[in-house]
Amino acid sequence: MTTVRQLLQNKGGHTWCIAPDATVFDAIKMMSEKEIGALVVAEHGTVVGVLSERDYARKVLLKGRSSKNTPVRDIMTTDVIFAEPDQNVDHCMNVMTDERIRHLPVMEEDRLIGVVSIGDLVKSIISEQQETIEQLESYIRG
């Protein structure tokens, strides 16, 4: 079973963060530019929240607030659920399903080392299943 560490190594890439005092407009703009659905909110190197497109839709758009005048801290999710690098993909999938979240920051010794999305996990599971299918087909053919 693939671990979160292996998934991050294969995925590569960056972890995008924003300050809690930034505007929601700047956060949404960054998400659009980076083609991502959530940002880690960090202050002085410490993770203080997560801001997702869902937060924006529910806490700004539907409430008639202005994204240019609303700071990230006012709408971010502060009860952040983290993954650890040695947890496996199945465990993270279960956590994300149970908690109804789509992004998990990955922490190692109080240090942010990445973020995994539900899409990352699904791709990994499909890849593992495809590999198993190919091995079984090869075994059957002899």
C-alpha positions in Angstrom: 0.0 0.0 0.0 1.3 3.4 -1.0 2.2 5.8 1.8 1.6 9.5 1.9 5.4 10.1 1.7 5.6 8.0 -1.5 2.6 9.8 -2.9 4.2 13.2 -2.3 7.5 12.0 -3.8 5.7 10.8 -7.0 3.5 13.9 -7.1 6.4 16.3 -6.5 5.3 19.9 -6.7 4.8 22.6 -4.2 2.7 23.4 -1.2 1.0 26.8 -1.6 0.4 28.9 1.4 -1.2 32.2 2.1 -1.2 34.5 5.2 -4.3 34.9 7.3 -4.3 38.6 6.7 -4.4 38.3 2.9 -7.6 39.0 1.2 -9.9 36.2 0.0 -9.6 37.7 -3.5 -5.9 37.2 -3.4 -6.3 33.6 -2.2 -8.9 32.8 -4.9 -6.6 34.4 -7.5 -3.7 32.2 -6.3 -5.8 29.1 -6.4 -6.8 29.9 -10.0 -3.3 30.6 -11.1 -1.9 27.4 -9.5 -5.0 25.4 -10.6 -5.6 24.1 -7.0 -8.7 23.9 -4.9 -7.2 24.9 -1.5 -4.5 26.8 0.2 -2.8 26.2 3.5 -3.0 29.2 5.7 0.2 29.8 7.6 1.4 32.5 10.0 5.1 32.7 11.0 5.7 29.2 9.7 2.8 27.7 11.6 -0.2 26.2 9.9 -3.3 28.0 11.3 -5.9 27.0 8.8 -7.0 25.8 5.3 -8.9 27.8 2.8 -10.8 25.9 0.2 -13.1 26.8 -2.7 -15.9 25.4 -0.6 -15.1 28.0 2.2 -15.3 30.8 -0.4 -18.6 29.6 -1.8 -20.3 29.1 1.5 -18.8 31.9 3.6 -18.3 34.7 1.0 -20.4 34.2 -2.1 -23.5 32.9 -0.4 -23.3 35.5 2.4 -22.9 38.5 0.0 -19.5 39.4 1.4 -16.8 41.1 -0.7 -13.7 38.9 -1.5 -11.6 42.0 -1.8 -12.5 43.2 1.7 -12.6 39.9 3.6 -9.4 38.6 5.1 -8.7 34.9 4.8 -8.8 34.5 8.6 -12.5 35.3 8.6 -13.5 32.3 6.4 -10.7 29.8 6.7 -11.2 26.4 8.3 -9.3 26.4 11.6 -10.0 22.9 12.7 -7.3 21.4 10.4 -7.0 17.7 10.0 -3.5 16.6 9.1 -2.0 13.5 7.6 1.3 12.0 8.5 3.8 10.9 5.9 3.8 7.2 7.0 0.1 6.8 6.8 -1.2 4.9 3.8 -3.5 6.1 1.1 -6.4 4.0 2.2 -6.3 5.6 5.7 -6.3 9.1 4.3 -9.1 8.2 1.9 -11.2 7.1 4.9 -10.4 10.2 6.9 -11.3 12.5 4.0 -14.5 10.6 3.4 -15.5 10.6 7.1 -14.7 14.2 7.6 -16.0 15.3 4.2 -12.9 17.2 3.2 -10.9 17.2 0.0 -7.5 18.3 1.1 -5.1 17.1 3.8 -2.0 19.0 4.8 0.8 16.6 5.6 2.9 17.3 8.7 6.1 15.8 9.8 7.5 16.9 13.2 5.5 20.1 13.2 6.6 21.0 9.6 4.4 21.1 6.6 5.8 18.9 3.9 2.9 18.8 1.4 -0.8 18.6 0.7 -2.7 15.6 -0.7 -6.0 16.0 -2.4 -8.8 13.5 -2.9 -7.8 13.4 -6.5 -4.2 12.4 -5.6 -5.5 9.6 -3.5 -8.0 8.3 -6.2 -5.2 8.4 -8.8 -2.9 6.4 -6.5 -5.6 3.8 -5.8 -6.5 3.4 -9.4 -2.8 3.0 -10.3 -2.3 0.3 -7.6 -5.4 -1.5 -8.9 -4.2 -1.4 -12.5 -0.9 -2.8 -11.4 -2.6 -5.7 -9.6 -4.8 -6.4 -12.6 -1.7 -6.5 -14.9 0.1 -8.9 -12.5 -3.0 -11.2 -12.3 -3.3 -11.2 -16.1 0.4 -12.0 -16.5 0.0 -14.8 -14.0 -3.0 -16.2 -15.7 -1.2 -16.2 -19.1 1.7 -18.0 -17.5 
